[in-house]
């Protein structure tokens, strides 16, 4: 890449100043992951009302499906579009990157509010050197294409990471990236900093509980009332695992000199059903996790270590997806069933909309620029395989209300 322009930080969340007296408040909102590995989902047009019903103003796709992008035109809802891992080798060619951006991004602007492109998903923790070696250049070529099309000031380029990129995560203030990944992480962080793009991280406290249900406090992972933990490095108090995970990432970034890089939680959620060995997967716990998460975001507060930073969080996912392989939980992360009714009660009614596949009948959808994958895996990565087998276990001291300490394993 010949050069990277530096410009104003692009903030994908909508910032609204409300005044109570003379005090401005930061209003944040929830984003939603729109996964579509299923054969019974409603049309994208019908999904629009469901996204609006939960108050989401951001959607993350794992591709750039033209039917979805066209359906959301004129809604004002912001989009992160994705490029699967299987296409990274193709994007080593700048001309292919340019064609992809022109067809899959420029064609939909400004009617569809595409604000970011996520190149690859959890690439650095797949232990595939050939794949990780393609990531940065693919990101650079996509960004260069945006520059050429004069879109770089409105569309950022980033990539999502598993929390397995961390070597140390407890206490949160000691957060640090894995030594073996630093040679890959550093140039990516430099790219994100220069292009004013966010650092995306996927975080699933569910897997901490699943792996150690007898030792991990369920209240701590579900944002329920609990005594919490105190970070021995800075005396900050944490009453939920997700915030501890986020601050561990902030600490890791700061340790490498990128502490001001904005973080977005690109995936987090809780399954409403699971196999016998998937402790905690239930409608009740999914309702508590996601319901409390909505409340936490609406409080307009940051994390203990970063109280002035807004929370940019994308819940996984909009629908239960019946074709996802793996354990039962994989097919039950949705807030909605395919017929549009809620998977559990979160205080919104949803719509009984059926399961037709439909398509937009108003306007012409431009043909997408299709990349032929090197590995035809549909870009799918099992959440459980990507997370539970890669995350290290960390010993956490949890203080009970009686001041008696005991140990449990904190899965970051």
C-alpha positions as CSV (number, residue, x, y, z in Angstrom):
1,X,0.0,0.0,0.0
2,X,1.6,3.3,-1.1
3,X,0.1,5.5,1.6
4,X,-2.8,5.6,4.1
5,X,-4.5,8.9,4.7
6,X,-5.2,10.0,8.2
7,X,-8.5,11.7,8.9
8,X,-11.2,12.4,11.5
9,X,-12.2,9.4,13.6
10,X,-15.3,7.7,12.1
11,X,-17.8,6.9,14.8
12,X,-20.4,4.3,13.6
13,X,-22.8,4.8,16.6
14,X,-25.3,7.6,16.5
15,X,-24.5,10.3,19.0
16,X,-27.4,12.3,20.4
17,X,-27.0,15.0,23.0
18,X,-29.9,15.3,25.4
19,X,-30.0,18.0,27.9
20,X,-31.2,17.5,31.5
21,X,-30.5,20.9,32.9
22,X,-27.1,21.7,31.6
23,X,-25.7,18.1,31.5
24,X,-25.3,16.5,28.1
25,X,-25.8,12.7,28.0
26,X,-24.5,10.2,25.5
27,X,-27.2,8.0,24.0
28,X,-26.0,4.7,22.7
29,X,-28.0,1.8,21.2
30,X,-27.7,-1.9,20.4
31,X,-26.5,-3.4,17.1
32,X,-27.6,-6.8,15.9
33,X,-25.9,-9.5,13.9
34,X,-28.0,-10.7,11.0
35,X,-26.9,-14.2,10.4
36,X,-28.7,-16.2,7.7
37,X,-27.5,-19.8,7.7
38,X,-31.0,-21.1,7.5
39,X,-33.6,-22.1,5.0
40,X,-36.7,-20.8,6.8
41,X,-36.0,-17.1,7.4
42,X,-38.4,-14.3,6.4
43,X,-37.5,-12.0,3.6
44,X,-35.1,-9.1,4.4
45,X,-38.0,-6.6,3.9
46,X,-39.8,-8.4,6.8
47,X,-36.6,-8.4,8.9
48,X,-36.5,-4.6,8.8
49,X,-39.4,-4.2,11.2
50,X,-37.9,-6.7,13.6
51,X,-34.6,-4.8,13.7
52,X,-36.5,-1.6,14.4
53,X,-38.7,-3.3,17.1
54,X,-35.6,-3.9,19.3
55,X,-34.4,-0.4,18.9
56,X,-31.3,-1.4,16.9
57,X,-29.8,1.2,14.6
58,X,-26.8,-0.9,13.5
59,X,-26.7,-4.3,11.7
60,X,-23.7,-6.5,11.0
61,X,-23.8,-8.9,8.0
62,X,-21.3,-11.6,7.3
63,X,-21.5,-10.8,3.6
64,X,-22.9,-8.1,1.4
65,X,-26.1,-9.8,0.2
66,X,-27.8,-7.4,-2.3
67,X,-31.3,-8.4,-1.1
68,X,-30.5,-7.3,2.4
69,X,-28.8,-4.1,1.5
70,X,-31.6,-3.1,-0.8
71,X,-34.3,-3.9,1.7
72,X,-32.7,-1.6,4.3
73,X,-32.3,1.3,1.9
74,X,-33.7,4.5,3.3
75,X,-34.0,3.2,6.9
76,X,-31.0,5.1,8.3
77,X,-29.8,1.8,9.9
78,X,-26.0,1.5,9.8
79,X,-24.4,-1.5,8.3
80,X,-21.1,-3.4,8.7
81,X,-20.8,-5.7,5.7
82,X,-18.5,-8.7,5.8
83,X,-16.0,-10.5,3.6
84,X,-15.5,-14.2,4.5
85,X,-12.1,-15.8,5.3
86,X,-12.3,-17.9,2.2
87,X,-12.0,-14.8,0.0
88,X,-8.9,-13.2,1.6
89,X,-6.4,-14.7,-0.9
90,X,-8.4,-13.2,-3.8
91,X,-8.2,-9.8,-2.2
92,X,-4.4,-9.8,-2.5
93,X,-5.2,-8.4,-6.0
94,X,-6.0,-4.7,-5.8
95,X,-8.1,-4.8,-8.9
96,X,-10.4,-7.5,-7.4
97,X,-10.7,-5.5,-4.1
98,X,-11.6,-2.4,-6.2
99,X,-14.3,-4.3,-8.1
100,X,-15.7,-5.8,-4.9
101,X,-16.0,-2.4,-3.2
102,X,-17.5,-0.8,-6.3
103,X,-20.2,-3.4,-6.7
104,X,-20.9,-4.3,-3.0
105,X,-20.5,-1.0,-1.3
106,X,-20.6,2.0,-3.7
107,X,-23.7,0.6,-5.5
108,X,-25.8,0.9,-2.4
109,X,-24.6,4.3,-1.0
110,X,-26.0,6.6,0.2
111,X,-29.5,4.9,0.3
112,X,-28.1,2.1,2.4
113,X,-25.9,3.4,5.2
114,X,-22.8,1.2,4.9
115,X,-20.3,2.5,7.5
116,X,-17.8,-0.3,7.8
117,X,-16.3,-3.4,6.1
118,X,-15.2,-6.4,8.2
119,X,-12.5,-8.3,6.3
120,X,-12.4,-11.8,7.7
121,X,-13.5,-13.2,11.0
122,X,-11.2,-14.3,13.9
123,X,-8.5,-15.0,11.4
124,X,-5.5,-14.7,13.8
125,X,-6.7,-17.4,16.1
126,X,-7.3,-20.1,13.5
127,X,-3.7,-21.2,13.5
128,X,-3.6,-20.9,9.7
129,X,-0.4,-19.0,8.7
130,X,-1.4,-18.8,5.1
131,X,-4.7,-17.2,6.0
132,X,-3.4,-14.8,8.6
133,X,-0.7,-13.8,6.1
134,X,-3.3,-12.6,3.7
135,X,-5.4,-10.5,6.2
136,X,-3.5,-7.2,6.4
137,X,-3.0,-6.8,2.6
138,X,-6.6,-7.6,2.0
139,X,-7.6,-4.9,4.4
140,X,-5.2,-2.4,2.9
141,X,-6.4,-3.2,-0.6
142,X,-10.1,-2.7,0.4
143,X,-9.1,0.6,2.0
144,X,-7.2,1.7,-1.1
145,X,-10.3,0.9,-3.2
146,X,-12.3,3.1,-0.8
147,X,-9.8,6.0,-1.3
148,X,-10.0,5.6,-5.0
149,X,-13.7,5.8,-4.9
150,X,-13.6,8.7,-2.4
151,X,-15.5,6.7,0.2
152,X,-12.7,6.3,2.8
153,X,-14.1,9.1,5.0
154,X,-17.5,7.4,5.4
155,X,-16.6,3.7,5.3
156,X,-14.0,2.1,7.6
157,X,-12.1,-1.2,7.2
158,X,-11.6,-3.6,10.1
159,X,-11.6,-7.3,11.1
160,X,-13.2,-9.1,14.0
161,X,-11.1,-11.0,16.6
162,X,-11.7,-13.8,19.1
163,X,-10.8,-13.0,22.7
164,X,-8.3,-15.8,22.2
165,X,-5.9,-13.1,20.9
166,X,-5.3,-12.3,24.6
167,X,-2.5,-14.0,26.5
168,X,-3.4,-12.4,29.8
169,X,-6.9,-11.2,30.8
170,X,-7.0,-11.3,34.6
171,X,-7.0,-8.9,36.3
172,X,-8.4,-6.8,33.4
173,X,-5.7,-4.1,34.0
174,X,-3.1,-6.8,33.1
175,X,-4.6,-7.6,29.7
176,X,-2.0,-8.4,27.1
177,X,-2.0,-9.9,23.6
178,X,-0.4,-13.3,22.9
179,X,3.3,-13.0,22.2
180,X,3.1,-15.3,19.2
181,X,0.5,-12.9,17.6
182,X,2.2,-9.6,18.2
183,X,3.9,-9.6,14.8
184,X,0.5,-9.9,13.2
185,X,-1.4,-7.7,15.6
186,X,0.9,-4.7,15.6
187,X,0.6,-3.8,11.9
188,X,-3.1,-4.3,12.0
189,X,-3.4,-1.9,15.0
190,X,-1.3,0.6,13.1
191,X,-3.6,0.3,10.1
192,X,-6.7,0.7,12.3
193,X,-5.2,3.7,14.0
194,X,-4.1,5.5,10.8
195,X,-7.5,4.9,9.1
196,X,-9.5,5.7,12.2
197,X,-11.2,2.3,12.3
198,X,-12.5,0.4,15.3
199,X,-11.0,-2.8,16.9
200,X,-13.7,-5.5,16.7
201,X,-13.8,-8.2,19.4
202,X,-16.2,-11.2,19.8
203,X,-17.0,-11.9,23.5
204,X,-19.2,-14.7,24.9
205,X,-19.4,-15.0,28.7
206,X,-21.6,-18.0,28.1
207,X,-18.6,-20.2,27.4
208,X,-17.1,-19.3,30.8
209,X,-20.2,-20.7,32.4
210,X,-20.5,-23.6,30.1
211,X,-16.9,-24.7,30.8
212,X,-17.0,-24.2,34.6
213,X,-20.7,-24.1,35.7
214,X,-19.8,-25.3,39.2
215,X,-17.3,-22.6,39.8
216,X,-18.3,-19.6,37.6
217,X,-20.9,-17.3,39.2
218,X,-23.9,-17.3,36.9
219,X,-25.0,-13.9,38.3
220,X,-21.7,-12.5,37.3
221,X,-22.0,-13.5,33.7
222,X,-25.7,-12.6,33.4
223,X,-25.4,-9.0,34.8
224,X,-27.4,-10.0,37.9
225,X,-26.8,-8.6,41.4
226,X,-23.5,-10.0,42.8
227,X,-20.6,-9.0,44.9
228,X,-18.3,-8.7,41.9
229,X,-14.6,-8.7,41.8
230,X,-11.9,-6.0,42.4
231,X,-9.0,-5.5,40.0
232,X,-5.9,-5.8,42.1
233,X,-4.0,-3.6,39.6
234,X,-6.2,-0.5,39.9
235,X,-8.8,-1.3,42.5
236,X,-11.7,-1.0,40.0
237,X,-14.8,-3.0,40.8
238,X,-16.5,-5.3,38.2
239,X,-20.0,-6.7,38.6
240,X,-20.1,-8.5,35.2
241,X,-17.8,-10.5,33.1
242,X,-18.4,-8.7,29.8
243,X,-17.0,-5.4,31.1
244,X,-14.0,-7.2,32.6
245,X,-13.4,-8.7,29.2
246,X,-13.7,-5.4,27.4
247,X,-11.3,-3.6,29.8
248,X,-8.8,-6.5,29.4
249,X,-8.8,-5.7,25.7
250,X,-8.4,-1.9,26.4
251,X,-5.4,-2.8,28.6
252,X,-3.9,-5.0,25.9
253,X,-4.2,-2.2,23.3
254,X,-2.8,0.4,25.7
255,X,0.2,-1.9,26.4
256,X,1.1,-1.8,22.7
257,X,0.5,2.0,22.5
258,X,-3.0,1.9,21.0
259,X,-5.0,2.7,24.1
260,X,-7.2,5.3,22.3
261,X,-8.3,2.9,19.6
262,X,-12.1,2.5,19.8
263,X,-13.4,-1.0,20.6
264,X,-16.7,-2.5,19.3
265,X,-18.1,-5.8,20.6
266,X,-18.9,-7.3,17.3
267,X,-20.6,-10.4,18.7
268,X,-22.0,-11.3,22.1
269,X,-25.1,-13.3,23.1
270,X,-26.6,-16.2,25.0
271,X,-28.4,-19.3,23.6
272,X,-31.9,-20.1,24.5
273,X,-31.4,-23.9,24.1
274,X,-28.5,-26.3,24.1
275,X,-27.4,-29.9,24.6
276,X,-27.2,-31.6,28.0
277,X,-23.6,-30.6,28.4
278,X,-24.3,-27.0,27.6
279,X,-24.9,-25.6,31.1
280,X,-26.9,-22.4,31.2
281,X,-28.4,-22.6,27.7
282,X,-32.0,-21.8,28.4
283,X,-34.7,-19.2,27.6
284,X,-34.5,-17.8,31.1
285,X,-30.8,-17.2,31.0
286,X,-30.9,-15.8,27.5
287,X,-33.6,-13.4,28.6
288,X,-31.5,-12.3,31.5
289,X,-28.3,-11.9,29.6
290,X,-29.6,-10.0,26.6
291,X,-32.3,-8.2,28.6
292,X,-29.7,-6.9,31.1
293,X,-27.3,-6.2,28.3
294,X,-29.9,-3.9,26.7
295,X,-30.3,-2.1,30.1
296,X,-26.6,-1.7,30.6
297,X,-26.1,-0.1,27.2
298,X,-29.1,2.2,27.8
299,X,-27.5,3.5,31.0
300,X,-25.1,5.3,28.8
301,X,-22.1,4.5,30.9
302,X,-18.8,2.9,29.8
303,X,-16.8,0.2,31.5
304,X,-15.1,0.7,34.9
305,X,-11.7,1.5,33.2
306,X,-13.2,3.5,30.3
307,X,-16.3,5.2,31.8
308,X,-16.4,8.0,29.2
309,X,-16.3,5.6,26.2
310,X,-19.6,4.7,24.6
311,X,-20.5,1.0,24.3
312,X,-20.7,-0.3,20.8
313,X,-22.2,-3.8,21.1
314,X,-23.7,-6.1,18.5
315,X,-25.9,-8.8,19.9
316,X,-25.7,-12.2,18.2
317,X,-28.2,-12.8,16.6
318,X,-31.4,-11.6,15.0
319,X,-32.8,-15.1,14.2
320,X,-32.3,-18.7,15.2
321,X,-30.5,-20.3,12.3
322,X,-31.5,-23.9,11.6
323,X,-28.7,-24.9,9.3
324,X,-25.8,-24.1,11.5
325,X,-23.8,-27.2,12.3
326,X,-22.4,-28.0,15.8
327,X,-24.1,-28.2,19.2
328,X,-27.7,-27.3,19.7
329,X,-26.8,-23.9,21.1
330,X,-25.4,-22.8,17.7
331,X,-28.9,-22.8,16.3
332,X,-30.5,-21.0,19.2
333,X,-28.8,-17.6,19.6
334,X,-31.6,-15.7,17.9
335,X,-33.8,-13.1,19.6
336,X,-36.5,-14.2,17.1
337,X,-37.8,-17.4,15.7
338,X,-38.0,-17.6,11.9
339,X,-41.7,-16.8,12.0
340,X,-40.9,-13.4,13.6
341,X,-42.1,-14.2,17.1
342,X,-39.7,-13.7,20.0
343,X,-37.6,-16.6,21.0
344,X,-38.2,-15.4,24.6
345,X,-39.8,-12.3,26.1
346,X,-37.5,-9.3,26.1
347,X,-40.3,-6.8,26.1
348,X,-40.9,-6.5,22.3
349,X,-43.7,-8.2,20.5
350,X,-42.1,-9.1,17.2
351,X,-44.3,-10.0,14.2
352,X,-45.8,-13.2,13.0
353,X,-44.4,-13.0,9.5
354,X,-44.0,-16.6,8.3
355,X,-40.9,-18.1,6.7
356,X,-41.0,-17.2,3.1
357,X,-37.7,-16.3,1.5
358,X,-39.2,-13.4,-0.5
359,X,-37.2,-10.7,-2.3
360,X,-37.5,-7.0,-2.8
361,X,-39.8,-6.1,-5.7
362,X,-39.3,-2.4,-5.7
363,X,-36.2,-1.1,-7.6
364,X,-33.4,-2.9,-9.3
365,X,-30.8,-4.8,-7.3
366,X,-27.4,-4.4,-9.0
367,X,-25.5,-7.7,-9.4
368,X,-22.9,-8.3,-6.7
369,X,-19.3,-8.8,-7.6
370,X,-18.9,-12.5,-6.6
371,X,-15.6,-13.9,-5.4
372,X,-14.9,-17.6,-5.9
373,X,-13.8,-18.9,-2.5
374,X,-10.6,-20.8,-2.2
375,X,-12.3,-23.0,0.4
376,X,-16.0,-23.2,-0.2
377,X,-17.1,-23.2,3.4
378,X,-19.7,-20.4,3.1
379,X,-17.6,-18.3,5.5
380,X,-19.1,-20.2,8.4
381,X,-17.3,-20.6,11.7
382,X,-19.0,-22.4,14.6
383,X,-19.2,-20.0,17.6
384,X,-18.4,-22.8,20.0
385,X,-15.4,-24.2,18.1
386,X,-14.0,-20.7,17.5
387,X,-14.3,-19.8,21.2
388,X,-14.4,-22.7,23.6
389,X,-11.4,-24.5,22.3
390,X,-9.2,-21.4,21.7
391,X,-9.8,-19.4,24.9
392,X,-7.3,-19.8,27.7
393,X,-8.6,-20.3,31.2
394,X,-7.7,-17.7,33.9
395,X,-7.9,-18.0,37.6
396,X,-10.2,-15.4,39.1
397,X,-10.7,-14.4,42.7
398,X,-14.3,-13.7,43.4
399,X,-15.2,-12.1,46.7
400,X,-18.5,-13.0,48.1
401,X,-20.7,-10.6,50.1
402,X,-19.4,-12.3,53.3
403,X,-15.8,-11.3,52.3
404,X,-14.8,-15.0,52.0
405,X,-12.9,-15.6,48.8
406,X,-13.0,-18.7,46.6
407,X,-11.6,-19.5,43.2
408,X,-13.2,-20.1,39.9
409,X,-11.9,-20.2,36.4
410,X,-12.6,-17.1,34.3
411,X,-12.9,-17.9,30.7
412,X,-11.9,-14.9,28.6
